[in-house]
Amino acid sequence: MDEALAKIWREDRIRAGLALQLVSASTGVPRERMETQARLEGRACRARWLAMYLAYVTFNWPMDRVGHAFGLNRATAAAACRWAEDGRDLPALDDLLDRLEQSARAVLEAPACELTA
C-alpha cells in the first residue's frame, strides 16, 4: 500500500474510533459490539449508525470514506446517515448529536501532544 494512503487510512480509523467511543460512552453500547462485521442487533446497529453519521458531519467525509473507515460499504454508510439525519427531528437525539459533534471537534482541535518513546 502507498505510504500516503496508509497514513490516511490510519488517521481515518483513529477518527472513526473516536466517533465509536463517543457514541459508546453516551449510549452504553460497547464499542466492540459496534465494530463487529456480523449483523448487529437493534441498539448496537443504531449506535454504529450514529457513529457513522458523527464521522460524516464532524469530519466532512464523503460516504465512500465513511464506509471505508468503518469497514462497510458506501450504501450502508449512506443508509445509516439518512436514518440519523431523520432522527434529528427528535429533540433528544438532535441534542445528543450536537453534543457529540462538539466533543469530537474539541478533541481534534486540542493542541497536539508529542509523546516520547
N, C-alpha and C positions, 0 to 999 in steps of 0.2 A: 504494500500500500504506500502511496505517495506520502512523504513525511508531513506535508502541509495538510493533506486530508486526514491523516491520522491525528494530528493536533486538533483539528476542528471536531472530529468525532469524539475525542476525549473531552473537550470542553462542552460539547453538546450533552454528553452523558452526565457530566457533572451538573449542568444546569437542569437537566431532566430529573436527576436525583434530588436536587434542591426542591423542585416542584413536588415530587413524590413525598419528600419528607415533610414539607409544609402541610400538604393535604393530610398526610398520616397523622400529624400532630393535632390537626384541627377536627378530624373526623373519627379518630380512634381506629382506623383501618390500618393494620400493619403494612409498612412499605413492601415487605416481602410478598404479601398476598397480592398487591397491585402489580408486582413485577413478573409474576409467573406468566409463561406463554400459554398455559392451559386456559380453557374457557373459564371466566370468572363468574362467581355468584353475584347477586344484585348489589350489595353495598360495596364490595371490592371493585366491581366493574364501574359503578358510578364514581367512586373515589378516583380511579385511574382516569376516567373521563375528565374530572375536574383538574387533575394534574396536567393532562394534555392541553386543556383549554388555558390553564395558567401559563404554560410554556408558550402557547400560541400568542396570547395577548401581551405577556410581560416581555418576552424576548423578541417579539415581532417576527416569528418564524413562519415560513410558508408550510402548508400541510405536509408536503413531502419530508421536510426537515423534522417536523413534529413526529410524524410516523417513524422515521428512521431513528430518532433519538430514543423513542420508546420501544423500538423493536417491533413495530407494527406497520401496516401499510397505510398509504395516504387516505384511502377510503375510510378506514377505521378511525383515523385521526379526525377526518372531516365530520364523520357522524358524531364523534364524541364532542367536538367543538360546537356543532349545531345543538346538541342536547343541552350543553352547559349554557350556551347563549340563550336558548329558550327558557332555561331555568332562572335566568336573571330577572324574569318577571316576578319571581317570589322574593319579597324584600329580604328575608333571612339569607337566602343563597346569594343574592346580589351583594349584600353586606359582607358575607364571608369571602366572596371572590375579590371584592375591593380590598379587604384586609390582607388577603394572601398576596395580591399583586403588590401592595405597598411593602409587605415583608420581604418578598423576593427582590424587589428593587433596592430596598435598604441594604440587603446583604451584598448584592452585586456592586452597589455604589460605594461600599465601605472601602477605605484605603487598603491597598494590597499589603500583605504582610509576608515578607520573605522568611521562610523557616530554614534554619541551618540544619545541615545533615547530622 
